Amino acid sequence: MHGESVSGVGRDEVGNAGGGSRRFNTASEEEIQSAAVADVYFHRTMEVLRARGLENTPVHVEVAYKTSDEDAWFVVAGLDEVATLLEGVEVEARAVPEGTICRPNEPVLTLSGPYGAFAEHETAILGFLCQASGVATGAARCKMAAGERPVVSFGARRMHPAVTPMIERAAYLGGCDGVAVELAADRLGIPASGTIPHALVLILGSTAEAAKAFDEVVSEDVPRTVLIDTFDDEKFGALISARAIPESIYAVRFDTPGNRRGDFRDLIRECRWELDRNGFEHVKVFASGGIDVEYILHLNPVCDAYGVGGEIASAPMIDYSLDIVEVNGEDRSKRGKRGGRKRLLVLENGTRKVLPASSAIPTGAKDLLQPLGELYASQTDVSALRERVLSQLATRDYPL
């Protein structure tokens, strides 16, 4: 059936009401940059404003996360793509540095200029920020729960492949120690992280054969982490793996199905006991499969590393809103919003404060909002952004 139409329906008819040759349900770079992905009411708004000669009305807008949860926090990510989208657009854009941990009602991005220059980009701007910030925040929460234990992003397979590089970038920026997809890892300048899948064990017929084959074929710089639960009880699978490649084994991975786990921590503790008493104290324990923040906290006493999927890749998005707060130089905002231009200041003691732009700046305070073009004037070092996140997590008390 490869290459044939689906159920007799030609390619142009599958998910393609308008015809054409589109084969995947994703927008091209050209469609994003031309605002073809915009909500239709932005197109209609511009149609009205042009008819009234108001398309170049000067406005000032702010992007912030509004919630009544005063303890909420989030990692700002996705600004790199916003910067790319706004290249050549007649707008003054200022933003917090990517990787900044922010609180509700703090403006993370401001835009000033003729409304028509960027109005139809609102959908894409929010999409870039909301999803990437959600993934980065999910990663930060998992990394904070795990402490010094490595956390690897395993969730790309749970999301559309077209956004895999974005997901892995945001996960790494948010604190993950590694990512699983090679394309994304190459872009980040780090080695891809991966172990042995069930498929290899199933095809070769045993855990021992899979461990030996992996050890013989794969480059020596790749840690030998062996999946132990394809056929075997975990206790025996751990020993089979260690005895198969005793000199090179690095870790055993538990991916036990939920309906077989029982008390997962006790199961891992039992395996740790058997490994230790058989001379394999150096073999580490890696857990994956349905791992979330609560599971990490529960397993920390017995685990050395985690592979986390949906908890990061499909983490709740950060529900930013983009709001006009000034029109033609006059304060104007919708009800329920804090009106007027604002500054996000870092005070001398390291705390932050949101003040009206007209307020005097306290002595020693610095403006956290910087020109977006300057932040991305050269290629960003995502490892440096990750370190920014980790340093903030280490010095502040953020609730899980």
C-alpha positions in Angstrom: 0.0 0.0 0.0 3.0 2.3 0.3 2.6 5.2 -2.1 -1.0 4.5 -2.8 -3.9 6.8 -1.9 -5.7 6.3 1.4 -9.0 4.4 0.9 -9.1 5.6 -2.7 -8.9 9.2 -1.8 -6.1 11.2 -3.6 -3.5 13.0 -1.7 -5.0 16.5 -2.5 -8.2 15.4 -0.9 -6.8 14.2 2.4 -6.9 17.0 4.9 -6.7 19.5 2.1 -10.1 20.9 1.3 -8.5 23.6 -0.9 -6.5 21.2 -3.0 -2.8 21.7 -3.7 0.1 19.5 -2.8 0.3 20.0 1.0 1.2 16.6 2.5 1.7 17.4 6.2 -0.7 19.5 8.4 1.9 22.1 9.3 2.4 25.7 8.2 5.5 26.7 6.2 7.8 29.4 7.3 6.4 31.6 4.5 2.9 31.1 5.7 3.9 32.0 9.3 5.8 35.1 8.2 2.9 36.3 5.9 0.4 35.9 8.7 -1.6 33.2 6.9 -1.8 31.5 10.3 -3.5 34.5 12.0 -7.0 34.2 13.5 -9.4 35.6 10.9 -10.6 38.4 13.1 -7.2 40.0 12.9 -7.5 40.1 9.1 -11.0 41.5 9.4 -9.9 44.1 11.9 -7.2 45.3 9.5 -9.8 45.4 6.7 -11.9 47.7 8.8 -9.0 49.9 9.9 -7.7 50.3 6.4 -11.2 51.3 5.2 -11.1 54.1 7.9 -7.5 55.1 7.2 -6.5 54.0 10.7 -4.1 51.1 9.9 -1.1 53.0 11.1 -2.5 54.0 14.5 0.4 54.1 17.0 -0.2 51.6 19.8 1.8 50.1 22.7 1.0 46.5 23.6 2.3 44.2 26.4 2.4 40.4 26.7 2.0 39.1 30.2 0.5 36.1 32.0 -2.5 37.1 34.1 -3.6 34.8 36.9 -4.8 35.2 40.5 -2.3 32.6 41.6 0.3 34.8 43.3 2.7 31.8 43.7 2.7 30.9 40.0 6.0 31.1 38.1 7.1 30.3 34.6 10.2 30.2 32.4 10.0 32.6 29.4 10.9 30.8 26.2 10.0 31.2 22.5 11.4 34.7 22.1 13.9 33.5 19.6 11.1 32.8 17.1 9.3 36.0 17.9 12.6 37.9 17.1 12.8 36.0 13.8 9.2 36.8 13.0 9.6 40.5 13.7 12.8 41.0 11.6 12.1 43.9 9.2 8.8 44.7 10.9 8.2 48.4 11.8 8.0 47.9 15.5 10.0 48.6 18.7 10.2 45.3 20.6 11.6 44.9 24.1 11.6 41.7 26.1 13.0 40.0 29.2 16.0 37.8 28.3 14.9 34.3 27.3 15.2 31.9 30.2 14.1 34.5 32.8 11.7 33.0 35.4 8.8 35.4 35.7 5.7 35.9 37.8 2.1 36.8 36.8 1.4 40.3 35.6 5.1 40.9 34.7 5.4 42.1 31.1 7.7 39.7 29.2 7.4 41.4 25.8 6.3 44.9 24.7 5.7 46.2 21.2 5.4 49.8 20.1 4.6 51.0 16.6 1.8 51.3 14.0 -0.8 48.6 14.8 -1.0 47.4 11.2 2.7 46.5 11.2 2.2 43.6 13.6 -1.5 43.2 14.3 -1.9 40.0 12.2 1.2 38.4 13.9 -0.5 38.2 17.3 -1.6 34.6 16.8 1.9 33.5 15.9 3.6 35.6 18.6 1.4 34.1 21.3 1.7 30.6 19.9 5.5 30.8 19.9 5.6 32.1 23.5 2.7 30.1 25.1 3.9 26.6 24.1 7.6 27.0 24.4 7.3 28.6 27.8 5.0 25.8 28.9 7.5 23.2 27.9 10.4 25.1 29.5 8.4 25.5 32.7 7.5 21.8 32.8 11.2 20.9 32.3 12.2 23.3 35.1 9.7 21.8 37.5 11.0 18.3 36.8 14.7 19.3 37.1 14.0 21.1 40.4 12.3 18.0 41.7 15.2 15.8 40.6 17.9 18.0 42.0 21.3 16.8 40.9 19.9 13.7 39.2 19.9 14.0 35.4 16.6 14.5 33.5 16.3 13.6 29.8 13.6 14.8 27.6 11.8 11.8 26.2 8.6 13.4 25.0 9.1 14.3 21.3 7.2 11.1 20.2 4.1 12.4 22.0 4.0 15.6 19.9 3.8 16.6 16.2 7.2 15.9 14.6 7.3 19.3 12.9 7.7 21.0 16.4 10.2 18.5 17.7 13.2 20.9 17.6 11.2 23.6 19.4 10.1 21.1 22.1 13.6 19.8 22.7 15.1 23.3 22.7 12.6 24.5 25.3 13.1 21.4 27.4 16.8 21.8 27.4 16.6 25.6 28.1 14.2 24.8 31.0 16.8 22.6 32.7 16.8 19.1 31.1 20.3 17.6 31.0 19.7 16.0 27.6 17.3 15.5 24.7 16.5 12.3 22.7 16.1 13.6 19.2 19.4 13.8 17.2 18.2 16.7 15.0 17.4 18.8 18.0 20.6 17.8 19.8 22.7 18.8 16.8 21.1 22.2 16.8 21.7 22.6 20.5 25.4 21.5 20.1 25.0 18.6 22.6 25.1 14.8 22.2 21.7 13.1 21.8 20.7 11.0 24.8 19.2 7.6 24.4 19.2 4.0 25.7 18.0 0.7 24.2 14.4 0.5 23.1 12.1 -2.5 23.5 12.3 -3.0 19.7 16.0 -4.1 19.8 15.4 -6.5 22.6 12.4 -8.0 20.9 14.1 -8.4 17.6 17.3 -9.9 19.1 15.3 -12.1 21.4 16.9 -11.4 24.8 18.0 -8.6 27.1 21.5 -10.1 27.2 21.9 -10.3 23.4 20.6 -6.7 23.1 23.1 -5.5 25.7 26.0 -7.3 24.0 25.1 -6.1 20.5 24.7 -2.5 21.6 28.1 -2.7 23.4 29.8 -4.2 20.4 28.4 -1.8 17.8 27.6 1.6 19.3 30.4 4.2 19.9 32.2 3.8 23.2 31.3 7.4 24.2 27.6 6.4 24.5 26.8 5.3 28.0 25.6 1.6 28.1 22.1 2.0 29.7 20.2 -1.3 29.3 16.4 -1.6 29.2 15.7 -4.5 31.6 11.9 -5.2 31.5 11.1 -6.4 28.0 10.9 -10.1 28.9 12.3 -10.4 32.4 11.3 -9.7 35.9 13.2 -6.5 36.7 15.4 -8.1 39.4 16.6 -10.7 37.0 16.7 -8.4 34.1 19.0 -6.1 36.0 21.4 -8.9 36.8 21.2 -10.3 33.2 22.2 -6.9 31.8 25.0 -6.4 34.3 26.5 -9.8 33.7 26.2 -9.5 29.9 28.5 -6.4 29.8 30.0 -6.2 33.3 32.9 -3.9 32.3 31.0 -1.3 30.4 27.4 -1.2 31.7 26.5 2.2 33.0 22.9 1.9 34.1 19.7 -0.2 33.9 16.5 1.5 32.7 13.1 0.7 34.2 10.3 1.3 31.8 7.9 -1.1 33.6 4.3 -0.8 32.4 1.9 0.8 34.8 -0.2 -2.4 35.3 3.0 -4.3 36.3 4.6 -1.7 38.6 2.8 -2.2 41.9 5.0 -0.2 44.3 7.5 1.1 41.8 9.9 2.4 44.4 10.0 -0.8 46.3 10.6 -2.7 43.0 13.6 -0.5 42.2 14.9 -0.8 45.7 14.7 -4.6 45.4 16.7 -4.5 42.2 19.2 -2.1 43.8 19.8 -4.7 46.5 20.4 -7.5 44.1 22.8 -5.4 42.0 24.8 -4.3 45.0 25.1 -7.8 46.6 26.3 -9.2 43.3 29.1 -6.6 42.9 27.4 -4.1 40.6 27.2 -1.2 43.0 28.4 1.1 40.2 25.4 0.4 38.0 23.0 3.3 38.1 19.2 3.2 38.0 17.3 5.1 35.3 13.5 5.4 35.4 11.1 6.3 32.5 7.5 5.8 31.5 4.8 8.1 32.9 7.3 10.0 35.1 6.0 13.3 36.5 7.0 15.7 39.3 5.3 13.7 42.0 6.8 10.4 40.7 10.3 12.0 40.7 9.9 13.1 44.3 8.7 9.6 45.2 11.5 7.9 43.4 14.4 10.1 44.3 15.6 7.9 47.2 16.2 5.0 44.8 16.8 6.6 41.3 19.8 8.2 39.7 18.2 9.6 36.5 14.9 10.1 34.7 13.5 10.1 31.2 10.5 12.3 31.2 8.0 12.4 28.3 4.5 14.0 28.4 5.1 15.9 31.6 7.5 18.1 29.7 6.5 17.8 26.0 2.8 18.3 26.6 3.1 20.5 29.7 0.3 23.1 30.1 1.0 26.1 28.0 1.6 29.5 29.7 -1.6 31.4 29.0 -0.1 34.8 28.0 -2.3 37.5 26.6 -1.3 40.4 24.4 -3.1 43.6 25.3 -3.1 47.2 24.0 -2.4 49.6 26.9 -1.9 52.8 24.9 -3.3 54.2 21.7 -2.0 57.4 20.0 0.0 58.1 23.1 -2.9 58.0 25.5 -3.6 55.3 28.1 -6.3 52.9 26.8 -6.9 49.4 28.0 -9.7 46.9 28.4 -11.3 46.4 31.8 -9.7 43.8 34.0 -6.2 44.8 32.8 -3.6 47.1 34.4 -3.5 50.1 32.1 -0.6 52.2 30.8 3.0 51.5 29.8 4.9 49.7 32.5 8.5 49.0 33.5 9.8 45.7 34.8 12.6 46.6 37.2 15.2 44.6 39.0 15.9 46.3 42.3 19.3 46.4 44.1 18.3 43.6 46.4 17.5 41.3 43.4 13.7 41.5 43.7 11.5 42.7 40.8 8.9 45.4 40.7 6.4 46.4 38.0 5.9 50.2 37.9 4.0 52.6 35.6 6.5 53.9 33.0 5.9 57.4 34.3 7.1 56.5 37.8 10.6 57.5 39.0 13.1 54.6 38.8 14.4 53.6 42.3 18.1 54.2 42.8 20.2 51.2 41.6 17.2 49.6 39.8 17.7 48.2 36.3 15.1 47.7 33.5 14.7 44.0 32.7 13.1 44.7 29.4 15.7 45.0 26.7 15.6 45.6 22.9 14.6 42.2 21.4 16.8 42.8 18.3 19.9 43.2 20.6 19.1 40.0 22.5 19.1 38.0 19.2 21.7 40.1 17.3 23.9 37.0 17.2 23.2 33.3 17.6 22.0 32.5 21.1 23.9 29.9 23.2 21.0 27.8 24.6 23.4 26.2 27.1 23.9 29.7 28.6 20.1 30.2 28.7 19.8 26.9 30.5 22.4 27.9 33.1 20.4 31.1 33.6 17.3 29.0 34.5 19.2 26.7 36.8 20.9 29.6 38.6 17.5 31.2 39.3 16.0 27.9 40.5 18.9 27.5 42.9 18.6 31.0 44.4 14.9 31.4 44.7 12.1 29.5 46.4 9.8 28.4 43.7 6.9 26.1 44.7 6.5 22.8 42.8 
